[in-house]
Amino acid sequence: MKPFDDPIYVTRPMLPDLDDVNKEIQEIWQSQWLTNEGMKHKRLEEEIRKVLKVQEVSLFNNGTIALIVAIQSLGLSCEVMTTPFTFPATPHVLKWNNITPVFCDIDENTLTIDPEKIEKAITAKTTGVLGVHVYGVPCDIKRIQEFADHHNLKVVYDGAHAFGTEINGVGIGAFGDISMFSFHATKLFHTLEGGALTCNDPSLKSHIDLLKNFGIKNEDEVLMPGINGKMNEIQAAIGLINLRNIETERSKRKNIIDTYRKNLVGIPGINIFNLDEGITNSYQYFVIRITREFGLSRDEVQLELKKYNVITRKYFYPLCSDYSCYRNLPSASRENLPVASRVVKEVLCLPLYGALKLVDVESICHIIKEIHANANGKRYYSILQS
Ligand code: T4K
């Protein structure tokens, strides 16, 4: 196989039609209302509420600020249980709230926080759980809620990858006390940068909305030390257009995933995720796990693919517990995190975005087969030589 002429990245943003963007921007210019809960913001908040099938939504300028506000709005303190297998934002939002992250190992199949490990790690200082629906795969929300109720803990979900994930038709944002969604450019649904919090409690939404707007209640009163987490009108406008195109993007991504599955199945050492019945895919990532039987390590496969101009990502390597700012925590030891420590060396996200051509997906699969054949050919050759 020849390398691709241009790099094929792990993702590319959904790009709305420029005429549609111009039309929206003209309306914003005419209104002279650029941010602070404008008309586009109001409309997007209502539309997202319906799409995510949740009771309350608050839009934000990005997912990280949203998550910082979520933690603050619930009054979490001391220690919060979380997963090491995630993007840096997850434990960082705890630190930004003066909270110590307590890392719990992950479940081998879902790669989300293992509820049994949460129960074992609970101490008098634990105030909550911050689970991550990593790659859009839901955490074990039922077991986590049982422990939380039993120990009087709050539950926050980082659903950065889970836009559109549902469990038996129920939006993933309806579980726990608060869920966060990221609308970053690399996400299936995006507003350039952006994010949202969802919850089931109108008074909690009011508190969140105060916190994201400096704590300002009205011209005369500031109730709390809030932050600036507001989404502006251009972000909201991009969101409104992207929402119109989202089903098309999803169905293209579904075809791409089906093509990967069809072509990669049966290659030794390539393991593909299977979602449990009743779970709707968020189509955010296509991840494979590469094990010994493949003949090359995950890192070697990534480098080989790069030679063909296929730019994959090792999301989420390294584990957050291995960052210099966290590695001295008792919960960060590798012995405490055996599953995460192994899995993080196996995962590889392959390119997935609507504009990716199916024929290119087939070529990527062909390249992977070739890499496998070469690796094993070389191995057999060296065995024969010795
Ligand atoms: N929690 C979790 C579990 C998360 O995964 C994230 C974010 C957050 C919280 C925080 O949410 P936000 O505050 O971001 O809303 C990217 C994203 O920046 C980040 O949002 C995302 N997770 C993370 C998984 O992916 P990088 O460092 O991998 O991005 P970057 O710039 O390397 O982009 C990846 C590829 O995407 C590029 O190789 C090409 C393509 N790309 C990227 C951008 C920005 C484009 O084609 N166009 C673009 O504009 O973090």
Boltz pocket constraint, residues with backbone or C-beta under 6 A from the ligand:
constraints:
  - pocket:
      binder: B
      contacts: [[A, 9], [A, 10], [A, 11], [A, 12], [A, 13], [A, 62], [A, 63], [A, 64], [A, 65], [A, 86], [A, 87], [A, 89], [A, 90], [A, 132], [A, 158], [A, 160], [A, 161], [A, 181], [A, 182], [A, 183], [A, 184], [A, 185], [A, 186], [A, 194], [A, 195], [A, 311], [A, 315]]
      max_distance: 6.0
